[in-house]
Amino acid sequence: MSQSARIVPISSGISRPPQTTSEPLLRVESLTKTFDRKGTRVIALDNFNLNVDDGEFVAIVGPSGCGKSTFLHMLGGFESVDGGTMSLNGQKVTRPGPDRGMLFQEYALYPWRTVLGNVMWPLEVQNIPQTERTEIADKFISLVGLTHFKNHYPNELSGGMKQRVALARLLALNPKILLMDEPFGALDAQNRELLQEELERIWDTSRKTVLFVTHDIDEAIYLADRIIVFTARPGRIKADIRIDLARPRAMEIKKSPAYTEYRNHIWDLLREEVLRAREEYAS
Amino acid sequence: MSDQTANLEQVMPEAKTAFGDQRGIGILVPLAILVGWELCGQFGLLPRYIVAPSKIIATWWEMLSSGELIGHVGSSMFRQSLGLLFGASCGTIIGVLAGMFGPIGRFYEPLVSLIYPVPKVAILPLIFAWFGLGDLSKIVVMTISIFFPTYIAAYHGAKSVNKIHLWTAQNVGAGKARLIRQVVIPSALPDIFNGLRIGLALSFVLMVTTELVVSTKGLGYVIARAEENLRFDRMYAAILTIAILGFCADRLLLKIREYFLVGQLMSKDRGHG
C-alpha cells in the first residue's frame, strides 16, 4: 500500500478538495438517497459530495449495490433526491434534461427506428432542420463506423453495434456532460475492449466531461482521468484517484508498470468494500 | 414480445421431421375430407342438410353473378366496418391513455372487469329497445364488444413500455405529446395489433349474430331466410362468403401489422403470415 501511495500521491484522501479555484462543472453536495424495501429503510447514498471539472473523464467504481448507478440516475433526473443538491454549470438539477446525456447498459435504442432514425431522434426533438439533422447524424454514425448499417434496424445488429449506435445518438444530442451507466457491461470481452478503444479515441477528440459507472477496474483505469471508489452501502467516496497516464492511450498501456500499480491499489480498496458488502448481505 | 420468442420447431426439431419437410402437408387431411364429402354427395348418400361442395359453389356463383350477394355483403360489411372502426379506436385510444395515466387507468380498470365478462349479446334486446332495429343498434353492440379486447391490449401495451425507453425520451427533452406519439404508441403497437386481430374476428361474429336476430339485409339475413325456406345450399354459400371475407380481412390486417412493425418483427416472429 505504501508503494502505491508513492506513485499515486493524491489518492489517499476521503474527499479531495477541488483542484482548481474556479467553479467546477458539476457540484454535488451532501446528496442523500433512501429506499423503502419491504418496510425497512435502506440508505443508498449518505452525504455524498463530488466535484467534477469541465473536460474530466471520471470513472466510478464500487461494489454492486453501492448506489453508484443510483447516483447517475439521480443526476440524470430520473430518480428523486432525498437530500442535498446537484448543480451543473451553477444550475440546479431537478429533472431530466438534454444537458446530461445518458448511455444505458441496455442500449435503449428504439427498435421501430433505423440506425439513422435513432441517431437523428434527439435532433428531431430539438427541432433542428431536416438537412442539418441528417448531416449531423451521418457524421456521428461514421464516427462509430456504422455508415454501412445506417438503414438497418437495431434488431439486425449485434450488442456491440447497438451500443455504438447509442453512443452516436448520445454524441448527436451534444450534452454538457455524458453519463454512462455500465455501458459495456452487457458485451462480451472482445467487444468490450473494442468499444473501450473507440470511446477513448472519440473522447480524445471531443474532451467532453464524462461520468462513467463501471464495475470493471481495467476499463476505469484505461478510460478515466480520475477514479472514484465507492464504499459499500451506504455509498460514500472511499478514494479519489487521479490516473496520470498519457493520452492517447493504446491497449498496450495495460501492460505498463504504472497501470499495474493503479490496478493493484484500486483492487485492494475495492476488495475491502466488496467483502463488507457481502457481510452485510449475509447478516 | 421479447427477444426470447422461439417456435416449437426450433425447440423440438423432431416435431418438424415427423411430418417431413414438405410444404402443404397440412392441407392433405382437409382435402381428403372434401373429396369424400363430394363423392358422398354425388352418390346421394348425404342428408338434406348437408350439401355437396360442388352444389355450394354453384349456388354461391349464381348468387354472386346475379349481384344478390354483393348487396348483402355490402350491407353486412358496412355495419361490421363501422362497428370495428368505432370500437377499436375507442378501445385503443382509451387503453393507451389508461395505461399511461394512473387516474384514467384507475377509473376504467374496475369498469372493464365488471362489464367485460357480460356477453354483449345478452344486452342485445335492450340495445334494440334503445336504438331501434336498424343499423344503429347493431353498430352499437359491435362497438361495445370490440372496445374490450382492444382496450385491454392497448392498456397492457402502454403499461409495459420499457422504462429505459421512457428515460431516453425524457433525457433528450421530449414533451408529453411526443412521448406518447413516438415512444408509447410504437412500443405498444405489437400489443395493439393483437387486440385488433381479436376485435376483427369478433366483428365478424357479431355481424352475423346481430343479423340472425333481426335484419332485412345482410349475410346473417340470408342464412336466416335460407333456414326458413330449407335452402341449405344458400346457407352454406353465405357461410362460405363470411369465411372468405374473414380470411381476407385477417390477412390484410397481418400485412398492415408487418408494415408497421417492420423493425420490431425483425429476427423475431413474423406473425402467422
Interface residues (C-beta under 8 A of the other chain):
Chain A: G76 G77 F78 R95 P96 G97 P98 R100 G101 M102 F104 E106 A108 Y110 P111 W112 R113 T114 W121 P122 V125 Q126 Y153 P154 N155 E156 L173
Chain B: N162 I164 H165 W167 T168 Q170 N171 V172 G173 A174 R178 Q182 V183 P186 S187 L189 L261 V262 G263 Q264 M266 S267 K268
